Amino acid sequence: MRNLMAPGLALAATLLPVAARAQGVEVTAEDVADTGDTAWILISSALVLMMTMPGLTLFYGGLVRAKNFLSVLVQVGAIAAIGSLLWIVCGYTLAFGGVTNGWFGAGNAWMLIDLGNVRDGTAIPESAFALFQLTFAAITPALMVGAWVDRARFGWVVAFCAVWSLLVYAPVAHWVWGGGWLASTMGTLDFAGGIVVHTTAGVSALVAAMLLGKRQGFPKTLMLPHSPSLTMAGAALLWVGWFGFNGGSALAANDDAASAIINTHAAAATAALVWLLIEKLTVKKSTSVGFATGAIAGLATVTPAAGFISPGAAILFGVLAALACYPMIQIIKQRLGVDDSLDVFAVHGVGGIIGSLLLGVFLSTDFGGTGYAEGTTMASQVAAQFVGVGVVAIWSAVISAVIAVLVSLVLPMRVSEDEEREGLDLASHGERAWELD
């Protein structure tokens, strides 16, 4: 099939510039996108959307009680939908519009108008770049759903995440990926989202959980996952989809993409196995939920460094992900008493932060990394990573708290006690996930 299509593609590539010149438009080699790179980014976009629906919905849905399963699916779906639309309307231009003052993008690309034939610095159409980034904008706020399951009011969830995507996610994406001040002035690096995705969502989720308060019965009542099998299926979809998440962030079908995928897989496999070992040593059983959670921790931790480090370093990232995220779950819930229900901060937030900081060290060619920019040392890169993580964490926490409170003035954050006992599937959506005889 590829050989049959190749002549047609070659003919199209030849005729398009001719047609453009016939209309008085000058076309250079830089104006023509690479078809292979473009195809890979389109595939990666589909893989990242698969991470959200169905991957994240099944992963989170299996972890809640049966009476709240549908509510998780609807929340994730609605957040992805509103996030996608807002990205088209103004999110993309806030994040990736022309650089103005380094804080927000220019308004040249609202409604995705005036996109270039090729995105600067890449060999892909800007429309493909915008699509790929849209899927990131869809999944990032959806990650926060795990912090408030069982008790958050649906209207508040959608409104909070909509505003959050424009005031937290889009600006941070610009600072780090869109030519903004963290990257251009401080030198902060983030290959695929350890800071932009996991730090923002993890910290914001923790703030939201604190403001919402604990579920009824927490922590004394056991709230066991109703379907670990669905969680395992969701984790598997997330794992595969993450190849597009990290591999696609190379923005080309090349060695960088392949290296990122190898590192992604190595970190996930390592973290999953180490998590099982920790469970065996501490609770005497290695669980399916533990395997799934460990894998996600490894994936989140390697994300900021996936295209910059060696496979050996990725294995170490996986080990450290399990060793750090596993106890953090207990610290957040037991010692601090915060009901981050599905451990969004402990897994995504902590994983993304650790990976972002470790990047400063393992970027070194001595450890097989791609090396530092000219004039940059290990110490200065680590400092840049600390600044990036710290600034983004503070911004996410403060702005999320303000948004949550302001939205609650119009739409209450939490359902009533009776609705919580009944379950959000019926109380919020009038449906049951499972009809039992």
N, C-alpha and C positions, 0 to 999 in steps of 0.2 A: 504493500500500500504506500509506503514511504517513497519508493522509487517512481511509482506512477504519479504521485502528487508533486514531486520535486520540479519537473519541468513547468508545471502550472505556476508554482510559486516563483520560480525564476523569471518567468514571463511577466508576472504581475510586478515583480520588483523592478523589471526593466521598463515597463510601460508607465508606471505611476510617475516617476520623475519626468518622463517625456511629456505626459499629459500636463503635469504641473508647469513645466517650462513653456508649453504651448499657451498657457493662460498668463504668462508673464511672471510666474513665481519661480524664484531661483531655489533649487534644491541641491543641498550638499550631501556628502556621505554621512554627515552627522545627523541628518534629518530622517534617515531611513533606519527603522528599528531592525534589530536582529531577530529573525523568526524563532530561532531556537531558544534564546533567552526569554522572548515573549511567551512562548508556549510553556516554559517552565514556571514563569510567574503566574500565568493563568491557572495552571495545575496547582501551584502552591496556594493560590487564593481559595480554590475549592477545598483543599486539605485543611486550611485554617478554619473555614466556615464549618467543615465537618467536625472540627474540635468543639465548636460551640453547640451545634445541633447536628448530630445527636450526642456527641461525646460528653460534653459537660453536663447536659441534662440527665443522661443516664448515670454518670459518675455521682453527681449530687443526689439525684432522685433515689438511687438505691440506698443511700446513707440515711435518709430520713424515714420516719414512720409512715406506714402505708397511707394513712389519712391525709398526708401532706405531699404525696408523690406528684400529683398533677400540678399542684401549685408551683413546684420547682420548675417543671417543664414550661409552664405558661410564663413565669417570671423571666426565665432565661430567654425564651423566644421573644417576648415583648421587648426586653432590653436590647437584644440583638437587632430587632426591627427598628426601634426608635434610634438606636445608635447609628445604624446604617443610613437612615434618612437624614439625620442631622449632619453626618459626615459629608453627604452629598451637598446639602444646603450651604453649610458654612464651616463644618469641622475641618475639612481638608485644607481650605485656604487659611484657617487659623494656624494649622500645624505646618503646612508645606507651601503656603503662598510665598511670594517673593519676600526676602528678608528685609525688614524695616529697622527696628531697633533691637532685634535679637530676643524680644519677649514674645511677640506674636507674629505670625505670617501676615503678609499683605492681603488685601481683599480682592486680588485679581482673579481668583478662581472660585468664587462662590457659585453654587449650583454647577460646579465642575465646568464652567465656561473657560475659554481661552487656555485650554491645556495644550502643551507643546506636542509636536510630533514625537519627540523623544525627550524623556526626562533627563535633565542635566546630570552628568556623571554616570549615566547608564546607557545601555543600548536597547532599552525597552520604551514603548509608547508611554507617555505620561498617564494616559487613561488606564493602562495596565498597572502602573505604579499606584495610582489612586485607588484602584480596585483592591490591590493587595493590602494597602494600608487601611482600607475600609474594614476588612475582616479583622484586623487588629483592634480597631475602634469598636467593633461589635463584641468581641470576646472579653475585652478588658473589664468593662463595668459588669458584665455577666459573672465574672469570677467572684464578685462580692456577694452574690446571692447566698453562698454557703454560710455567711456570717449571721444571717437573720432568718433562716428557715424556721418554719413553725409558728412565727409570730408577727411578721411584718405585714402591713396592709398593702395590698396590691397597687393601689393608686399612688401611694407614697413611694413605693419601690420604683415604679416607672418614671415618675417625675424627678425623683432624686437622681437616678442614673442618667436621665436626659441632661439635666443641668450639669451634673458631674462630668459628663463626657466633653462638654464645652469649656468648663472652667478649670478642670484638673487635667484630664487626659490630653486634650489638644494643645494646651500651652506647653506641657512637659514634653510632648512629642516634638514640638518645635525647638525647644531648648536643646534637646539631645540629637534629634535626627533631621531637623528642618533648617539647620544653619544657625540656630539660636546660640545664646551666650554660654551655656554650659559646655557645649562642644567647641565652639570657636574661640572662646576666651579662656575657659578653664582646662579644656582638653579632655573632658569626661568622655568615656567610651561606653557603648552599649550595643552589642552586635544585633540582638533580636528582642530585647525587651525586659531585661532584668530590672532596670530602673523604670523605664517608661511604662511597662505593663505590670510587672509583679510587685514592685515597690509601691506604686500608686494604688493598685487594687488592694494589696495586703494591708497597708497602713490605713487606708480609708475604711476597709472592712472592719478593722479593729475598732476604729472610732464609732462606726455605725452600731456595732454590737454593744459597745458601752452605753451609747445613748438610748438604744432600744431596751436595754435591760435583759434579765435572764428569762429563759423559758420557765413556765410553771413546773416546779419540781426539780429544777436544776440546782445543785449537782447531785442531789440524793437519789432521784429517780433515774433508773437506767433507761436511756432512750436509744435502743439498739437499732442498727440499720435493718430495714425491713427486707432488703434484697441485695445481699453482697454479690450475687451473680450479676445483677444489673450494674453494680459499681465496677466489677471487673470488666464487663463489656465496655462501659464508658471509658475506663482507664486505657483499654486497648485501643479504642478509637482516638483518644487523646494522644497516645504514644505515637501511633502512625501519623496522625495529623501534624504532630510536632515536627516531623521531617519537613513539611512545607513551611511551618512557622519559622524554624531556624535555617533550613536549607534555602528557603525562598528569600531570606533576608540578605543573601549574597547578591540578590538582584541580577543574577546571571546563572546560566547553566554551565558551571565551570568547577575548577578544583576547590574554590572556596566553598561552594555549595556542598560538594561531596564531603569535604573535611568537616563541615558543620554537622552534616547528618551522621557521620561516623561518631563524632564526639557526643552528639545528642543521644544516640543509641547506647554508647558506652556508659555514659553517666546514669541514664535511666536504669539500665540493667544492673549496674553496680549498686545503686541506691536501693533498688527493690530487694536485692539479695541481702544487703547489710541490714535493712529494716527487718527482714524475716529472721535474721540471726539475733538481732536485739530482742525481738519478741520472744524467741525461743529461750533466751537467757533470762528474761525478766518475767514473763507470764506463762512460760512453758509450752506455748502454742504459737505456731507460725500461721497467721491468718491471711485469707484472701484480701481482706480490706487493708491489711498491713502491706501486702505486696503492692497493691494498687496505689496506696498513699506514698509508699517509698519511691515508686517509679515517678510519680508526679513531682515529688520533692527533688529528685535528681534532675528531672527535665527543667524545672524552674531554676535550679541552681546553675546549670550549664548554659542556659539561654543567653545571658549577657556576654559570654565568652566563646560561644560555640565555634565561631569562625576565626578565632584568634589564637587558640591553644592547640596543644598536641593531644592525641588520644590518651596517652599516659596521664596527662594532667586531667583530662575529662574523667578518667576512672577515679582519681583522687577527689575531684569535685563531687562525684557520686557518693563516695565514702563519707565525706564531710557533710553532705546534704542530710544523710540519714542520721549521723551522729548529732547534728545540730537541731534538725527539725523534730525528731522524735521526742526529746525531752522538753522542747519548747511547747509542745501541745499540753503537757502536764503543767508547765509553769503558767501558761496563760489561763487555763481552766481551773486548776486547783489552787495554786498559790495566789494568783491575782484575782481569781473569781470572775473572769470575763467570759461570757458565754458566746465565744466565737464558734458557733455550733459545729461547723464542718472544717474548722482549723484553717481558714483562709490565710490569716496572718502567719501562723506557725509554719505552714507549708510554702505558700506562694511568697508571702512577704519576706520571711526569714531566708528562704532559699534564694530569692532574687537579690537580696541585699548581700548575702555571703558571696554569691557568685560574682557580683559586681565588684566587690572588694578584692577577691582573689584574682580577678582579671589583672589587676595592677601588677601582681607578682608574676603570674604565669604567662604574661605576654612576652616575657623575656625569651630571647633565642636560646639562652642557656637551658631553658626548660622545654624547648621545642616550639615556643610561640612564634608569632609572626614578627615580633620585634617592635621596639618603641619608635615613635616619630622622632625626626631629627631634633636634637636639643632636649629630648625628654629622657629622664632616668626612671629607674624603678621607683625611687622615692617620690618623685614628682607625679608619676602616674597614679600611684597609690593615693597620694594626696588629692589628686583630681577626682578619683573615684569616691573618696570619702566626702568631698564637697558635693559631688553630684547626688549621692545617696542621701546625705543630710538635708540638702536644700529641698529635694523632691519629697522626702518623708515629711518635713515640716509643712511644706505647701499643701500636700495631700491631706494631712491631719487637720490643719486649720480651715482650709476651704471646705473640706467635707463636712466638718462640724457646722459651719455656717450654713451650708446648703441644706443639711439635714434638718436643722432647727427652723429655717425659714420656710421650707416646704411643709413642715409639720404644722405651721400656722394655718395652712389651707387644707392639707390632707393629713390626718393623724398618722403617726408612724405605725402604731400597733393596733392589732385587732383586739376585740374585747376578750375577757377571760372565757366567756361561754364559747365564742368562736374558736378560740385557741384549743379548748377541750374538744370541740366537735371536729376540728381539723380544717385546714384551709381549703382542701379540695371542695368540700360542700359549702363551707361558710363563704368563701370568696368566689367560687366558680360554679357552684351548683351541680357538681359532677363527682363521681367516684372513679378512682383509677381502676379499682377491681370490684366487680360485682360478685359477691360470694353467695352461694346457694345456702 
